[in-house]
Amino acid sequence: MTTRHEVYQAIDTERDYQDARWPQDNTPGVPNPLTIGEFVLLLSEYVDLAKSEWAQEKKPELKTVKIVRKIAAIAVNCMEQHGAPKRD
């Protein structure tokens, strides 16, 4: 089993990748701003991709867990840009 610390490290590597791949105005380290709606659409697309992998592959967990990492990082990016309210 993976620790929470290891999970957050994996999400951080995905966030670094996202910022490097899609920087704002080609400025490294500055994330491309998206609306909350755009983030929701991205999340939905990647959830659909994960479902498709699960339905079609013989060992879906191998690729699906990478998609789940991407989904988590997209959600983190959304909260970085639009706020991260704590649970009461």
QUITARA-V258360 format. One record per run of one state. SS is the DSSP state (@ for helix, = for strand, . for the rest). FROM is the first residue (numbers start at 1). LEN is the number of residues. Records with the same first field share a line. If there is no record, write none. Layout:
SS: FROM-LEN / FROM-LEN
This chain:
.: 1-3 / 22-1 / 27-4 / 32-4 / 57-4 / 83-6
@: 4-18 / 24-3 / 36-21 / 61-22
=: 23-1 / 31-1
